[in-house]
Amino acid sequence: MSALKKAKGFKKSKPGTYLSIGTTLFGAVNVLKQAKKARFENDKLQLADAVVSAAAIVTGVALLVRELKRMGDDDVLAD
């Protein structure tokens, strides 16, 4: 199996999904900083952007968690 195929398979594996969740949650740190700065500066547009970004992060993590649940024990790379 080529390295490219293995990399594509990793994305659809449990470890790959956990890594995706972690990197998505890491992005939440920047959104929190953005929201804090927006509140301090009383910048409503920047605060709205932070809220929308936070919603995207929550949705993304929910989708990844759902994918993990669907995988169950069918993970081909776990063998």
C-alpha positions in Angstrom: 0.0 0.0 0.0 1.4 3.4 -0.9 2.1 6.1 1.6 -0.6 8.3 0.1 -3.3 5.6 0.4 -2.2 5.0 4.1 -2.5 8.7 4.7 -6.0 8.8 3.2 -6.9 5.8 5.3 -5.6 7.4 8.4 -8.1 10.3 8.0 -10.9 7.8 8.2 -9.5 5.9 11.2 -10.2 6.3 14.9 -6.7 7.8 15.6 -7.1 10.2 12.7 -10.5 11.2 13.9 -9.2 11.8 17.4 -6.4 13.9 15.9 -9.0 15.9 14.0 -11.0 16.5 17.2 -7.9 17.7 19.0 -6.8 20.1 16.3 -10.3 21.4 16.0 -10.5 22.0 19.8 -7.0 23.6 19.6 -8.6 26.2 17.3 -11.1 27.0 20.1 -8.2 28.6 22.0 -7.8 31.2 19.3 -11.5 31.8 19.2 -11.6 32.4 22.9 -8.8 34.9 22.6 -10.6 36.6 19.8 -13.8 36.9 21.8 -12.0 38.2 24.9 -10.2 40.8 22.8 -13.5 41.8 21.1 -15.3 42.2 24.4 -12.4 44.3 25.8 -12.4 46.5 22.7 -16.2 46.5 22.6 -16.0 45.4 19.0 -19.4 43.9 18.2 -18.4 42.7 14.7 -15.3 40.9 15.9 -17.4 39.4 18.7 -20.0 38.2 16.2 -17.2 36.6 14.2 -15.9 34.8 17.3 -19.4 33.5 18.0 -19.9 32.2 14.5 -16.4 30.6 14.6 -17.2 28.9 18.0 -20.4 27.5 16.5 -18.4 26.1 13.6 -16.0 24.4 16.0 -18.9 22.9 18.1 -20.5 21.6 14.9 -17.2 20.2 13.6 -16.5 18.4 16.8 -20.1 17.0 16.9 -19.7 15.7 13.4 -16.3 14.0 14.3 -17.8 12.4 17.4 -20.7 11.1 15.3 -18.2 9.7 12.9 -16.4 7.9 15.8 -19.6 6.4 17.0 -20.4 5.2 13.4 -17.0 3.5 13.2 -17.6 1.3 16.1 -15.4 -1.8 15.8 -15.2 -1.5 12.0 -11.9 0.3 12.0 -9.8 -1.4 9.4 -6.5 0.2 10.6 -7.0 -1.0 14.1 -6.1 -4.6 13.1 
